[in-house]
Amino acid sequence: MKAICPACNNCSQMGWHKATISPLITIPCDSCGTELTVSWKNYLHTVLPASLWFLIGYLLTEESSIEQYLVIGSSIVLMTLCQLLFLPLDATATDNS
């Protein structure tokens, strides 16, 4: 999976690392080395569909049923896809003083 680095505007080969990025976890750009992160607002907006799918499915299915396990699994897949496809990256500010 490729992503555009906001610091150097080059295409960065992030692969599955973009699915693990969060406001608390940074990943270096392989082109310029800038630490890439995401804002809380963008992160929460991106995982919202999967969170809603999980919540609705969890509340509407019987406990420990195959349907509930399918909802949990599909919400994990949905969250991963949303992060890979729609999560905008930010460059972290570094203080060189």
C-alpha positions in Angstrom: 0.0 0.0 0.0 1.4 3.3 -1.0 0.9 6.6 0.8 1.9 10.2 0.0 4.3 11.7 2.6 3.0 15.2 3.6 6.6 16.3 4.2 8.3 15.4 1.0 5.3 14.6 -1.3 7.0 11.4 -2.4 5.2 8.1 -2.5 6.1 6.1 0.6 5.9 2.3 0.6 4.1 1.8 4.0 2.5 -1.6 3.3 0.5 -2.9 6.2 2.2 -0.4 8.6 -0.5 2.2 7.7 -3.1 -0.2 9.4 -1.1 0.0 12.6 -0.5 3.8 12.7 -2.4 5.8 15.3 -2.0 9.2 17.1 0.2 7.4 19.6 2.3 5.4 17.0 4.5 7.1 14.4 6.1 5.5 11.3 9.1 6.9 9.4 8.7 7.8 5.8 11.1 5.6 3.8 11.9 8.5 1.4 12.8 11.4 3.7 12.7 9.8 7.2 10.1 12.2 8.6 8.0 10.6 11.3 4.4 10.2 10.0 1.4 10.1 12.3 -2.3 10.9 12.3 -4.4 13.3 14.2 -7.0 12.1 16.7 -9.8 13.7 14.7 -8.8 11.9 11.5 -8.2 8.6 13.2 -11.6 8.6 15.0 -13.4 9.6 11.8 -11.7 6.8 9.9 -12.5 4.0 12.5 -16.1 5.3 13.1 -17.8 3.0 10.5 -16.1 -0.1 11.9 -16.9 0.9 15.4 -20.6 1.5 14.6 -20.8 -1.8 12.7 -19.3 -3.6 15.8 -21.6 -1.9 18.3 -24.8 -2.5 16.3 -23.8 -6.1 15.5 -22.8 -6.8 19.1 -26.1 -5.4 20.4 -28.3 -7.2 17.9 -26.8 -10.6 17.9 -27.0 -13.3 20.5 -24.0 -13.7 22.8 -21.4 -16.3 21.7 -23.3 -17.0 18.5 -21.6 -17.4 15.1 -23.2 -14.2 14.0 -21.6 -12.3 16.8 -18.2 -13.7 15.9 -18.7 -12.8 12.2 -19.6 -9.2 13.2 -16.5 -9.0 15.3 -14.3 -10.4 12.6 -15.8 -8.3 9.9 -15.5 -5.1 12.0 -11.7 -5.8 12.3 -11.4 -6.3 8.6 -13.5 -3.1 8.0 -11.3 -1.1 10.4 -8.2 -2.3 8.7 -9.5 -1.4 5.2 -10.7 2.0 6.3 -7.2 2.8 7.8 -5.4 1.6 4.7 -7.6 3.4 2.2 -8.9 6.6 3.9 -6.6 7.6 6.8 -4.7 10.9 6.0 -1.2 11.1 7.3 0.4 14.0 9.1 4.1 14.8 9.5 5.1 15.2 13.1 6.8 18.4 14.2 10.3 18.0 15.3 12.1 20.4 17.6 15.7 20.8 16.5 16.7 23.4 19.1 
